[in-house]
Amino acid sequence: MGKTSLIFVGIIACLVSIASATPGIATFYTSYVPSACFGNKPQGNMIAAAGDALWNNGAVCGKMFTVTCTGPRNPVPHPCTGKSVTVKIVDHCPGCPSTIDLSREAFATIANPVAGIINIDYKQYE
């Protein structure tokens, strides 16, 4: 396979990966235990709580998601850092305005915490 073919295959793979992401909304929280999935066992700081749309009666507990900020949802301009973060779902956020409620540390990796709420793309990590 030539160099051009390999580059083409790489580009297609990236496009398919991006195309399979789902749009959503992210917020953040700061109290990590107890959690609906793991009780009083800490799971680190790169964690998240699933909003009602993802929760599925707890089926999402322990699943890993890659989350990327795509833009603001309020007047804070340019909140995104350009990075993605992979988080583990450890809790439920019933009635949250967001799809994924990130830990403050995870949120700060992808966006300025001053924004408080952002648009995201997310994808379950394989």
N, CA, C and O atoms as CSV, one atom per row, in Angstrom:
chain,resi,resn,atom,element,x,y,z
A,1,MET,N,N,0.853,-1.172,0.000
A,1,MET,CA,C,0.000,0.000,0.000
A,1,MET,C,C,0.898,1.233,0.000
A,1,MET,O,O,1.818,1.336,0.811
A,2,GLY,N,N,0.634,2.150,-0.894
A,2,GLY,CA,C,1.453,3.348,-0.993
A,2,GLY,C,C,1.170,4.334,0.120
A,2,GLY,O,O,0.187,4.228,0.853
A,3,LYS,N,N,2.075,5.304,0.217
A,3,LYS,CA,C,1.953,6.335,1.254
A,3,LYS,C,C,0.654,7.126,1.098
A,3,LYS,O,O,0.013,7.458,2.095
A,4,THR,N,N,0.264,7.427,-0.125
A,4,THR,CA,C,-0.966,8.180,-0.387
A,4,THR,C,C,-2.187,7.385,0.070
A,4,THR,O,O,-3.118,7.949,0.645
A,5,SER,N,N,-2.185,6.084,-0.186
A,5,SER,CA,C,-3.306,5.241,0.229
A,5,SER,C,C,-3.434,5.202,1.742
A,5,SER,O,O,-4.543,5.261,2.274
A,6,LEU,N,N,-2.311,5.104,2.437
A,6,LEU,CA,C,-2.346,5.079,3.900
A,6,LEU,C,C,-2.873,6.390,4.463
A,6,LEU,O,O,-3.648,6.383,5.419
A,7,ILE,N,N,-2.472,7.495,3.895
A,7,ILE,CA,C,-2.961,8.806,4.339
A,7,ILE,C,C,-4.467,8.892,4.111
A,7,ILE,O,O,-5.197,9.368,4.981
A,8,PHE,N,N,-4.937,8.438,2.955
A,8,PHE,CA,C,-6.355,8.462,2.633
A,8,PHE,C,C,-7.150,7.616,3.631
A,8,PHE,O,O,-8.198,8.054,4.105
A,9,VAL,N,N,-6.670,6.415,3.955
A,9,VAL,CA,C,-7.337,5.541,4.914
A,9,VAL,C,C,-7.378,6.208,6.293
A,9,VAL,O,O,-8.384,6.117,6.996
A,10,GLY,N,N,-6.294,6.874,6.677
A,10,GLY,CA,C,-6.253,7.578,7.957
A,10,GLY,C,C,-7.274,8.697,8.019
A,10,GLY,O,O,-7.950,8.867,9.034
A,11,ILE,N,N,-7.390,9.453,6.954
A,11,ILE,CA,C,-8.359,10.557,6.908
A,11,ILE,C,C,-9.777,10.021,7.015
A,11,ILE,O,O,-10.591,10.575,7.755
A,12,ILE,N,N,-10.081,8.966,6.297
A,12,ILE,CA,C,-11.426,8.366,6.342
A,12,ILE,C,C,-11.722,7.859,7.763
A,12,ILE,O,O,-12.827,8.055,8.270
A,13,ALA,N,N,-10.753,7.219,8.396
A,13,ALA,CA,C,-10.952,6.710,9.758
A,13,ALA,C,C,-11.264,7.849,10.725
A,13,ALA,O,O,-12.136,7.718,11.584
A,14,CYS,N,N,-10.553,8.963,10.583
A,14,CYS,CA,C,-10.811,10.120,11.450
A,14,CYS,C,C,-12.204,10.679,11.210
A,14,CYS,O,O,-12.904,11.018,12.165
A,15,LEU,N,N,-12.614,10.781,9.968
A,15,LEU,CA,C,-13.934,11.314,9.646
A,15,LEU,C,C,-15.039,10.420,10.184
A,15,LEU,O,O,-16.042,10.921,10.693
A,16,VAL,N,N,-14.875,9.108,10.082
A,16,VAL,CA,C,-15.868,8.185,10.610
A,16,VAL,C,C,-15.939,8.327,12.122
A,16,VAL,O,O,-17.031,8.302,12.691
A,17,SER,N,N,-14.798,8.475,12.781
A,17,SER,CA,C,-14.763,8.640,14.227
A,17,SER,C,C,-15.496,9.902,14.651
A,17,SER,O,O,-16.292,9.870,15.589
A,18,ILE,N,N,-15.239,11.001,13.979
A,18,ILE,CA,C,-15.885,12.275,14.289
A,18,ILE,C,C,-17.379,12.189,14.004
A,18,ILE,O,O,-18.187,12.696,14.781
A,19,ALA,N,N,-17.752,11.554,12.902
A,19,ALA,CA,C,-19.147,11.471,12.511
A,19,ALA,C,C,-19.967,10.651,13.499
A,19,ALA,O,O,-21.180,10.843,13.582
A,20,SER,N,N,-19.351,9.750,14.245
A,20,SER,CA,C,-20.103,8.901,15.151
A,20,SER,C,C,-20.310,9.533,16.530
A,20,SER,O,O,-20.947,8.923,17.388
A,21,ALA,N,N,-19.791,10.728,16.759
A,21,ALA,CA,C,-19.999,11.419,18.031
A,21,ALA,C,C,-21.432,11.955,18.094
A,21,ALA,O,O,-22.048,12.250,17.070
A,22,THR,N,N,-21.943,12.071,19.315
A,22,THR,CA,C,-23.305,12.541,19.541
A,22,THR,C,C,-23.257,13.923,20.201
A,22,THR,O,O,-22.510,14.122,21.159
A,23,PRO,N,N,-24.041,14.875,19.701
A,23,PRO,CA,C,-24.062,16.191,20.347
A,23,PRO,C,C,-24.813,16.139,21.677
A,23,PRO,O,O,-25.754,15.364,21.851
A,24,GLY,N,N,-24.376,16.976,22.600
A,24,GLY,CA,C,-25.031,17.048,23.898
A,24,GLY,C,C,-24.648,18.306,24.639
A,24,GLY,O,O,-24.147,19.261,24.046
A,25,ILE,N,N,-24.886,18.303,25.940
A,25,ILE,CA,C,-24.621,19.450,26.805
A,25,ILE,C,C,-23.852,18.945,28.022
A,25,ILE,O,O,-24.138,17.860,28.529
A,26,ALA,N,N,-22.879,19.722,28.494
A,26,ALA,CA,C,-22.139,19.357,29.703
A,26,ALA,C,C,-22.174,20.484,30.722
A,26,ALA,O,O,-22.139,21.664,30.374
A,27,THR,N,N,-22.244,20.092,31.984
A,27,THR,CA,C,-22.103,20.975,33.135
A,27,THR,C,C,-21.031,20.326,34.016
A,27,THR,O,O,-20.400,19.354,33.602
A,28,PHE,N,N,-20.819,20.858,35.236
A,28,PHE,CA,C,-19.885,20.185,36.133
A,28,PHE,C,C,-20.364,20.217,37.569
A,28,PHE,O,O,-21.204,21.031,37.952
A,29,TYR,N,N,-19.799,19.298,38.360
A,29,TYR,CA,C,-20.124,19.203,39.785
A,29,TYR,C,C,-18.840,18.976,40.573
A,29,TYR,O,O,-17.785,18.736,39.985
A,30,THR,N,N,-18.922,19.052,41.909
A,30,THR,CA,C,-17.704,18.989,42.718
A,30,THR,C,C,-17.743,17.980,43.869
A,30,THR,O,O,-16.705,17.751,44.491
A,31,SER,N,N,-18.875,17.375,44.178
A,31,SER,CA,C,-18.950,16.359,45.243
A,31,SER,C,C,-19.033,14.993,44.581
A,31,SER,O,O,-20.020,14.684,43.913
A,32,TYR,N,N,-17.992,14.165,44.763
A,32,TYR,CA,C,-17.861,12.951,43.971
A,32,TYR,C,C,-18.292,11.659,44.675
A,32,TYR,O,O,-18.536,10.655,44.006
A,33,VAL,N,N,-18.390,11.664,45.989
A,33,VAL,CA,C,-18.880,10.482,46.702
A,33,VAL,C,C,-19.914,10.915,47.722
A,33,VAL,O,O,-19.796,12.012,48.269
A,34,PRO,N,N,-20.904,10.118,47.999
A,34,PRO,CA,C,-21.169,8.825,47.375
A,34,PRO,C,C,-21.695,9.000,45.957
A,34,PRO,O,O,-22.149,10.078,45.574
A,35,SER,N,N,-21.624,7.919,45.187
A,35,SER,CA,C,-22.148,7.959,43.823
A,35,SER,C,C,-23.155,6.829,43.636
A,35,SER,O,O,-23.121,5.828,44.351
A,36,ALA,N,N,-24.041,7.002,42.673
A,36,ALA,CA,C,-25.088,6.009,42.424
A,36,ALA,C,C,-24.521,4.676,41.949
A,36,ALA,O,O,-25.137,3.632,42.168
A,37,CYS,N,N,-23.363,4.696,41.306
A,37,CYS,CA,C,-22.784,3.470,40.752
A,37,CYS,C,C,-21.818,2.770,41.702
A,37,CYS,O,O,-21.770,1.540,41.734
A,38,PHE,N,N,-21.050,3.531,42.475
A,38,PHE,CA,C,-19.966,2.949,43.259
A,38,PHE,C,C,-20.031,3.286,44.749
A,38,PHE,O,O,-19.070,3.037,45.477
A,39,GLY,N,N,-21.143,3.844,45.209
A,39,GLY,CA,C,-21.300,4.155,46.626
A,39,GLY,C,C,-20.216,5.089,47.132
A,39,GLY,O,O,-19.992,6.155,46.558
A,40,ASN,N,N,-19.543,4.694,48.206
A,40,ASN,CA,C,-18.506,5.533,48.816
A,40,ASN,C,C,-17.095,5.217,48.332
A,40,ASN,O,O,-16.123,5.689,48.922
A,41,LYS,N,N,-16.966,4.419,47.257
A,41,LYS,CA,C,-15.644,4.095,46.720
A,41,LYS,C,C,-15.234,5.161,45.701
A,41,LYS,O,O,-15.839,5.244,44.632
A,42,PRO,N,N,-14.231,5.971,46.004
A,42,PRO,CA,C,-13.785,7.004,45.057
A,42,PRO,C,C,-13.325,6.383,43.736
A,42,PRO,O,O,-12.741,5.299,43.721
A,43,GLN,N,N,-13.591,7.068,42.648
A,43,GLN,CA,C,-13.232,6.596,41.314
A,43,GLN,C,C,-12.276,7.551,40.606
A,43,GLN,O,O,-12.133,7.489,39.385
A,44,GLY,N,N,-11.626,8.424,41.354
A,44,GLY,CA,C,-10.716,9.392,40.751
A,44,GLY,C,C,-11.426,10.682,40.428
A,44,GLY,O,O,-12.540,10.923,40.894
A,45,ASN,N,N,-10.776,11.524,39.622
A,45,ASN,CA,C,-11.332,12.839,39.283
A,45,ASN,C,C,-11.841,12.952,37.855
A,45,ASN,O,O,-12.603,13.872,37.556
A,46,MET,N,N,-11.450,12.059,36.972
A,46,MET,CA,C,-11.922,12.124,35.591
A,46,MET,C,C,-13.178,11.261,35.471
A,46,MET,O,O,-13.177,10.180,34.881
A,47,ILE,N,N,-14.243,11.795,36.061
A,47,ILE,CA,C,-15.504,11.076,36.187
A,47,ILE,C,C,-16.658,11.973,35.747
A,47,ILE,O,O,-16.485,13.163,35.484
A,48,ALA,N,N,-17.842,11.360,35.675
A,48,ALA,CA,C,-19.024,12.124,35.276
A,48,ALA,C,C,-20.286,11.450,35.791
A,48,ALA,O,O,-20.298,10.265,36.123
A,49,ALA,N,N,-21.336,12.238,35.845
A,49,ALA,CA,C,-22.665,11.737,36.154
A,49,ALA,C,C,-23.488,11.802,34.874
A,49,ALA,O,O,-23.404,12.772,34.121
A,50,ALA,N,N,-24.274,10.777,34.637
A,50,ALA,CA,C,-25.113,10.716,33.438
A,50,ALA,C,C,-26.430,11.427,33.690
A,50,ALA,O,O,-27.080,11.216,34.714
A,51,GLY,N,N,-26.812,12.268,32.750
A,51,GLY,CA,C,-28.133,12.871,32.796
A,51,GLY,C,C,-29.172,11.812,32.460
A,51,GLY,O,O,-28.825,10.696,32.072
A,52,ASP,N,N,-30.428,12.157,32.607
A,52,ASP,CA,C,-31.513,11.198,32.378
A,52,ASP,C,C,-31.460,10.552,30.989
A,52,ASP,O,O,-31.797,9.377,30.845
A,53,ALA,N,N,-31.046,11.300,29.974
A,53,ALA,CA,C,-31.011,10.773,28.610
A,53,ALA,C,C,-30.020,9.621,28.451
A,53,ALA,O,O,-30.228,8.748,27.608
A,54,LEU,N,N,-28.958,9.602,29.236
A,54,LEU,CA,C,-27.941,8.545,29.160
A,54,LEU,C,C,-28.101,7.471,30.231
A,54,LEU,O,O,-27.641,6.346,30.030
A,55,TRP,N,N,-28.722,7.769,31.333
A,55,TRP,CA,C,-28.711,6.926,32.524
A,55,TRP,C,C,-29.188,5.491,32.262
A,55,TRP,O,O,-28.514,4.541,32.659
A,56,ASN,N,N,-30.318,5.323,31.612
A,56,ASN,CA,C,-30.837,4.004,31.235
A,56,ASN,C,C,-30.857,3.039,32.428
A,56,ASN,O,O,-30.333,1.928,32.343
A,57,ASN,N,N,-31.457,3.467,33.527
A,57,ASN,CA,C,-31.566,2.652,34.745
A,57,ASN,C,C,-30.223,2.124,35.243
A,57,ASN,O,O,-30.152,1.025,35.794
A,58,GLY,N,N,-29.163,2.901,35.050
A,58,GLY,CA,C,-27.846,2.524,35.556
A,58,GLY,C,C,-27.014,1.670,34.616
A,58,GLY,O,O,-25.897,1.288,34.967
A,59,ALA,N,N,-27.523,1.361,33.439
A,59,ALA,CA,C,-26.770,0.527,32.485
A,59,ALA,C,C,-25.473,1.188,32.050
A,59,ALA,O,O,-24.558,0.508,31.584
A,60,VAL,N,N,-25.382,2.489,32.194
A,60,VAL,CA,C,-24.199,3.243,31.761
A,60,VAL,C,C,-23.119,3.306,32.855
A,60,VAL,O,O,-22.023,3.807,32.605
A,61,CYS,N,N,-23.417,2.808,34.051
A,61,CYS,CA,C,-22.434,2.818,35.147
A,61,CYS,C,C,-21.127,2.147,34.713
A,61,CYS,O,O,-21.129,1.047,34.160
A,62,GLY,N,N,-20.023,2.830,34.973
A,62,GLY,CA,C,-18.708,2.291,34.655
A,62,GLY,C,C,-18.274,2.446,33.214
A,62,GLY,O,O,-17.121,2.160,32.892
A,63,LYS,N,N,-19.154,2.887,32.342
A,63,LYS,CA,C,-18.804,3.080,30.924
A,63,LYS,C,C,-17.922,4.316,30.789
A,63,LYS,O,O,-18.032,5.269,31.560
A,64,MET,N,N,-17.051,4.276,29.798
A,64,MET,CA,C,-16.128,5.380,29.521
A,64,MET,C,C,-16.630,6.160,28.308
A,64,MET,O,O,-17.076,5.576,27.320
A,65,PHE,N,N,-16.551,7.492,28.397
A,65,PHE,CA,C,-16.960,8.360,27.305
A,65,PHE,C,C,-15.864,9.383,27.023
A,65,PHE,O,O,-15.237,9.906,27.944
A,66,THR,N,N,-15.644,9.660,25.751
A,66,THR,CA,C,-14.758,10.740,25.346
A,66,THR,C,C,-15.639,11.945,25.068
A,66,THR,O,O,-16.618,11.848,24.328
A,67,VAL,N,N,-15.291,13.082,25.661
A,67,VAL,CA,C,-16.111,14.294,25.576
A,67,VAL,C,C,-15.259,15.441,25.038
A,67,VAL,O,O,-14.124,15.640,25.470
A,68,THR,N,N,-15.819,16.189,24.093
A,68,THR,CA,C,-15.142,17.340,23.489
A,68,THR,C,C,-16.076,18.539,23.506
A,68,THR,O,O,-17.237,18.435,23.111
A,69,CYS,N,N,-15.573,19.667,23.960
A,69,CYS,CA,C,-16.342,20.916,23.930
A,69,CYS,C,C,-16.465,21.380,22.481
A,69,CYS,O,O,-15.485,21.393,21.737
A,70,THR,N,N,-17.690,21.764,22.088
A,70,THR,CA,C,-17.896,22.272,20.727
A,70,THR,C,C,-18.313,23.738,20.693
A,70,THR,O,O,-18.352,24.342,19.621
A,71,GLY,N,N,-18.626,24.320,21.854
A,71,GLY,CA,C,-18.983,25.735,21.853
A,71,GLY,C,C,-19.768,26.151,23.081
A,71,GLY,O,O,-20.131,25.322,23.915
A,72,PRO,N,N,-20.025,27.451,23.181
A,72,PRO,CA,C,-20.722,27.997,24.357
A,72,PRO,C,C,-22.227,27.762,24.315
A,72,PRO,O,O,-22.809,27.553,23.250
A,73,ARG,N,N,-22.845,27.800,25.492
A,73,ARG,CA,C,-24.309,27.782,25.618
A,73,ARG,C,C,-24.788,29.044,26.319
A,73,ARG,O,O,-25.987,29.216,26.542
A,74,ASN,N,N,-23.871,29.914,26.662
A,74,ASN,CA,C,-24.209,31.168,27.340
A,74,ASN,C,C,-23.252,32.255,26.835
A,74,ASN,O,O,-22.450,31.979,25.943
A,75,PRO,N,N,-23.306,33.461,27.367
A,75,PRO,CA,C,-22.494,34.562,26.826
A,75,PRO,C,C,-20.977,34.464,27.022
A,75,PRO,O,O,-20.257,35.332,26.529
A,76,VAL,N,N,-20.464,33.446,27.721
A,76,VAL,CA,C,-19.008,33.327,27.888
A,76,VAL,C,C,-18.409,32.977,26.525
A,76,VAL,O,O,-18.669,31.896,25.999
A,77,PRO,N,N,-17.607,33.881,25.948
A,77,PRO,CA,C,-17.070,33.623,24.610
A,77,PRO,C,C,-15.917,32.615,24.637
A,77,PRO,O,O,-15.104,32.608,25.561
A,78,HIS,N,N,-15.864,31.782,23.627
A,78,HIS,CA,C,-14.752,30.852,23.393
A,78,HIS,C,C,-14.354,30.044,24.629
A,78,HIS,O,O,-13.209,30.134,25.071
A,79,PRO,N,N,-15.276,29.254,25.200
A,79,PRO,CA,C,-14.937,28.514,26.410
A,79,PRO,C,C,-14.054,27.287,26.165
A,79,PRO,O,O,-13.381,26.822,27.085
A,80,CYS,N,N,-14.050,26.764,24.950
A,80,CYS,CA,C,-13.377,25.487,24.668
A,80,CYS,C,C,-11.859,25.608,24.650
A,80,CYS,O,O,-11.306,26.604,24.183
A,81,THR,N,N,-11.190,24.564,25.172
A,81,THR,CA,C,-9.727,24.521,25.172
A,81,THR,C,C,-9.170,23.832,23.931
A,81,THR,O,O,-7.978,23.943,23.646
A,82,GLY,N,N,-10.019,23.124,23.193
A,82,GLY,CA,C,-9.562,22.367,22.026
A,82,GLY,C,C,-9.152,20.945,22.373
A,82,GLY,O,O,-8.749,20.185,21.493
A,83,LYS,N,N,-9.248,20.577,23.644
A,83,LYS,CA,C,-8.879,19.227,24.085
A,83,LYS,C,C,-10.132,18.371,24.262
A,83,LYS,O,O,-11.251,18.881,24.311
A,84,SER,N,N,-9.918,17.073,24.355
A,84,SER,CA,C,-10.970,16.119,24.715
A,84,SER,C,C,-10.586,15.482,26.038
A,84,SER,O,O,-9.428,15.536,26.450
A,85,VAL,N,N,-11.564,14.880,26.700
A,85,VAL,CA,C,-11.303,14.186,27.955
A,85,VAL,C,C,-12.088,12.875,27.945
A,85,VAL,O,O,-13.196,12.807,27.413
A,86,THR,N,N,-11.508,11.851,28.533
A,86,THR,CA,C,-12.209,10.581,28.690
A,86,THR,C,C,-12.596,10.440,30.159
A,86,THR,O,O,-11.756,10.556,31.051
A,87,VAL,N,N,-13.887,10.188,30.392
A,87,VAL,CA,C,-14.416,10.103,31.746
A,87,VAL,C,C,-15.160,8.791,31.945
A,87,VAL,O,O,-15.634,8.164,30.998
A,88,LYS,N,N,-15.244,8.401,33.211
A,88,LYS,CA,C,-15.986,7.206,33.610
A,88,LYS,C,C,-17.296,7.652,34.243
A,88,LYS,O,O,-17.301,8.531,35.105
A,89,ILE,N,N,-18.402,7.056,33.826
A,89,ILE,CA,C,-19.695,7.383,34.428
A,89,ILE,C,C,-19.787,6.682,35.785
A,89,ILE,O,O,-19.719,5.456,35.875
A,90,VAL,N,N,-19.944,7.490,36.835
A,90,VAL,CA,C,-19.995,6.954,38.196
A,90,VAL,C,C,-21.281,7.324,38.933
A,90,VAL,O,O,-21.535,6.834,40.034
A,91,ASP,N,N,-22.091,8.191,38.323
A,91,ASP,CA,C,-23.248,8.695,39.060
A,91,ASP,C,C,-24.387,9.041,38.120
A,91,ASP,O,O,-24.228,9.045,36.899
A,92,HIS,N,N,-25.532,9.329,38.707
A,92,HIS,CA,C,-26.720,9.780,37.984
A,92,HIS,C,C,-26.988,11.224,38.370
A,92,HIS,O,O,-26.824,11.605,39.529
A,93,CYS,N,N,-27.393,12.011,37.414
A,93,CYS,CA,C,-27.737,13.404,37.662
A,93,CYS,C,C,-29.194,13.603,37.244
A,93,CYS,O,O,-29.460,14.153,36.175
A,94,PRO,N,N,-30.139,13.161,38.078
A,94,PRO,CA,C,-31.553,13.256,37.702
A,94,PRO,C,C,-32.003,14.703,37.565
A,94,PRO,O,O,-31.743,15.537,38.433
A,95,GLY,N,N,-32.673,14.981,36.473
A,95,GLY,CA,C,-33.194,16.325,36.244
A,95,GLY,C,C,-32.159,17.350,35.823
A,95,GLY,O,O,-32.478,18.534,35.711
A,96,CYS,N,N,-30.925,16.921,35.587
A,96,CYS,CA,C,-29.878,17.867,35.163
A,96,CYS,C,C,-30.217,18.470,33.799
A,96,CYS,O,O,-30.854,17.822,32.969
A,97,PRO,N,N,-29.786,19.717,33.573
A,97,PRO,CA,C,-29.995,20.317,32.261
A,97,PRO,C,C,-29.001,19.779,31.232
A,97,PRO,O,O,-29.058,20.146,30.059
A,98,SER,N,N,-28.092,18.909,31.673
A,98,SER,CA,C,-27.039,18.426,30.788
A,98,SER,C,C,-27.185,16.947,30.481
A,98,SER,O,O,-27.874,16.205,31.182
A,99,THR,N,N,-26.516,16.544,29.413
A,99,THR,CA,C,-26.422,15.141,29.056
A,99,THR,C,C,-25.416,14.462,29.976
A,99,THR,O,O,-25.658,13.372,30.494
A,100,ILE,N,N,-24.266,15.139,30.168
A,100,ILE,CA,C,-23.192,14.635,31.019
A,100,ILE,C,C,-22.778,15.741,31.989
A,100,ILE,O,O,-22.468,16.861,31.582
A,101,ASP,N,N,-22.778,15.408,33.269
A,101,ASP,CA,C,-22.342,16.327,34.316
A,101,ASP,C,C,-20.927,15.896,34.695
A,101,ASP,O,O,-20.746,14.912,35.412
A,102,LEU,N,N,-19.935,16.627,34.220
A,102,LEU,CA,C,-18.532,16.270,34.406
A,102,LEU,C,C,-18.018,16.678,35.773
A,102,LEU,O,O,-18.547,17.597,36.398
A,103,SER,N,N,-16.973,15.984,36.239
A,103,SER,CA,C,-16.269,16.478,37.421
A,103,SER,C,C,-15.664,17.833,37.044
A,103,SER,O,O,-15.448,18.112,35.865
A,104,ARG,N,N,-15.398,18.660,38.031
A,104,ARG,CA,C,-14.820,19.977,37.730
A,104,ARG,C,C,-13.496,19.825,36.984
A,104,ARG,O,O,-13.212,20.587,36.061
A,105,GLU,N,N,-12.685,18.838,37.384
A,105,GLU,CA,C,-11.383,18.628,36.741
A,105,GLU,C,C,-11.541,18.235,35.267
A,105,GLU,O,O,-10.795,18.710,34.410
A,106,ALA,N,N,-12.506,17.374,34.982
A,106,ALA,CA,C,-12.742,16.962,33.591
A,106,ALA,C,C,-13.257,18.140,32.765
A,106,ALA,O,O,-12.818,18.354,31.634
A,107,PHE,N,N,-14.189,18.900,33.338
A,107,PHE,CA,C,-14.739,20.067,32.642
A,107,PHE,C,C,-13.622,21.058,32.318
A,107,PHE,O,O,-13.546,21.580,31.205
A,108,ALA,N,N,-12.748,21.314,33.311
A,108,ALA,CA,C,-11.664,22.286,33.123
A,108,ALA,C,C,-10.659,21.834,32.059
A,108,ALA,O,O,-9.954,22.665,31.487
A,109,THR,N,N,-10.587,20.548,31.794
A,109,THR,CA,C,-9.702,20.047,30.739
A,109,THR,C,C,-10.196,20.486,29.366
A,109,THR,O,O,-9.395,20.776,28.477
A,110,ILE,N,N,-11.524,20.535,29.192
A,110,ILE,CA,C,-12.067,20.834,27.866
A,110,ILE,C,C,-12.638,22.237,27.724
A,110,ILE,O,O,-12.864,22.703,26.608
A,111,ALA,N,N,-12.876,22.925,28.863
A,111,ALA,CA,C,-13.497,24.257,28.786
A,111,ALA,C,C,-13.199,25.080,30.032
A,111,ALA,O,O,-12.828,24.546,31.076
A,112,ASN,N,N,-13.368,26.376,29.900
A,112,ASN,CA,C,-13.219,27.294,31.019
A,112,ASN,C,C,-14.392,27.076,31.988
A,112,ASN,O,O,-15.544,27.243,31.587
A,113,PRO,N,N,-14.130,26.708,33.251
A,113,PRO,CA,C,-15.218,26.471,34.200
A,113,PRO,C,C,-16.147,27.670,34.400
A,113,PRO,O,O,-17.291,27.493,34.817
A,114,VAL,N,N,-15.680,28.871,34.114
A,114,VAL,CA,C,-16.539,30.051,34.232
A,114,VAL,C,C,-17.772,29.919,33.334
A,114,VAL,O,O,-18.827,30.477,33.635
A,115,ALA,N,N,-17.634,29.182,32.239
A,115,ALA,CA,C,-18.760,28.993,31.322
A,115,ALA,C,C,-19.903,28.243,32.001
A,115,ALA,O,O,-21.070,28.546,31.754
A,116,GLY,N,N,-19.584,27.273,32.851
A,116,GLY,CA,C,-20.604,26.546,33.593
A,116,GLY,C,C,-21.378,25.514,32.804
A,116,GLY,O,O,-21.672,24.440,33.329
A,117,ILE,N,N,-21.716,25.803,31.567
A,117,ILE,CA,C,-22.474,24.898,30.704
A,117,ILE,C,C,-21.982,25.099,29.272
A,117,ILE,O,O,-21.805,26.229,28.816
A,118,ILE,N,N,-21.764,23.987,28.575
A,118,ILE,CA,C,-21.204,24.050,27.214
A,118,ILE,C,C,-21.875,23.029,26.303
A,118,ILE,O,O,-22.498,22.074,26.768
A,119,ASN,N,N,-21.739,23.243,25.020
A,119,ASN,CA,C,-22.130,22.245,24.027
A,119,ASN,C,C,-20.975,21.267,23.870
A,119,ASN,O,O,-19.808,21.656,23.912
A,120,ILE,N,N,-21.308,20.002,23.689
A,120,ILE,CA,C,-20.278,18.974,23.561
A,120,ILE,C,C,-20.621,17.987,22.449
A,120,ILE,O,O,-21.753,17.923,21.968
A,121,ASP,N,N,-19.616,17.229,22.063
A,121,ASP,CA,C,-19.794,15.985,21.336
A,121,ASP,C,C,-19.264,14.920,22.276
A,121,ASP,O,O,-18.234,15.115,22.921
A,122,TYR,N,N,-19.963,13.791,22.357
A,122,TYR,CA,C,-19.496,12.708,23.213
A,122,TYR,C,C,-19.663,11.379,22.493
A,122,TYR,O,O,-20.504,11.219,21.608
A,123,LYS,N,N,-18.837,10.441,22.903
A,123,LYS,CA,C,-18.846,9.138,22.274
A,123,LYS,C,C,-18.399,8.114,23.299
A,123,LYS,O,O,-17.446,8.344,24.044
A,124,GLN,N,N,-19.086,6.987,23.336
A,124,GLN,CA,C,-18.650,5.931,24.254
A,124,GLN,C,C,-17.308,5.412,23.799
A,124,GLN,O,O,-17.105,5.111,22.623
A,125,TYR,N,N,-16.396,5.312,24.741
A,125,TYR,CA,C,-15.022,4.874,24.481
A,125,TYR,C,C,-15.025,3.366,24.333
A,125,TYR,O,O,-15.541,2.652,25.193
A,126,GLU,N,N,-14.465,2.894,23.271
A,126,GLU,CA,C,-14.458,1.449,22.987
A,126,GLU,C,C,-13.324,0.782,23.693
A,126,GLU,O,O,-13.153,-0.432,23.578
